[in-house]
Amino acid sequence: MDFAPFEARIGYTFKNRALIETAYTHRSYLNENRAPGREHNERLEFLGDAVL
């Protein structure tokens, strides 16, 4: 997935592309599209909830 338009819109370039891809990947998507090394966004969601 190309995140360049999103990065341009928010004015920030992500150094870690895997992290932004993980943030946008829902668990239901991975259940139907398994790929080695990919994870869903729930770990990041939990981290965000813990910080708040």
C-alpha positions as CSV (number, residue, x, y, z in Angstrom):
1,M,0.0,0.0,0.0
2,D,1.3,3.5,-0.8
3,F,1.1,5.8,2.1
4,A,2.7,8.8,0.3
5,P,-0.5,10.7,-0.2
6,F,-1.4,10.2,3.5
7,E,2.1,11.3,4.5
8,A,1.9,14.4,2.3
9,R,-1.5,15.3,3.8
10,I,-0.3,15.1,7.4
11,G,3.1,16.6,6.6
12,Y,5.1,13.7,8.1
13,T,7.2,10.9,6.6
14,F,7.3,7.7,8.5
15,K,10.8,6.2,8.9
16,N,9.4,2.7,9.7
17,R,7.1,1.7,6.9
18,A,6.2,-1.6,8.7
19,L,4.8,0.3,11.6
20,I,2.4,2.4,9.5
21,E,1.3,-0.7,7.7
22,T,0.7,-2.4,11.0
23,A,-1.3,0.5,12.2
24,Y,-3.6,0.3,9.2
25,T,-4.1,-3.5,9.3
26,H,-7.2,-4.9,10.9
27,R,-7.3,-8.4,12.4
28,S,-10.2,-9.4,10.1
29,Y,-8.1,-8.5,7.1
30,L,-5.2,-10.8,8.2
31,N,-7.7,-13.6,8.9
32,E,-8.5,-13.6,5.2
33,N,-5.1,-12.5,3.8
34,R,-2.5,-14.4,5.7
35,A,1.1,-13.3,5.1
36,P,4.2,-14.2,7.1
37,G,5.6,-11.4,9.3
38,R,2.5,-9.3,9.2
39,E,0.6,-8.3,12.3
40,H,-2.6,-6.5,13.1
41,N,-3.1,-3.2,14.8
42,E,-4.4,-4.4,18.2
43,R,-1.0,-4.4,19.8
44,L,-0.6,-0.7,18.9
45,E,-4.2,0.0,20.0
46,F,-3.5,-1.6,23.4
47,L,-0.4,0.5,23.7
48,G,-2.3,3.7,22.9
49,D,-5.0,2.8,25.5
50,A,-2.4,2.1,28.1
51,V,-0.8,5.5,27.5
52,L,-4.1,7.3,27.8
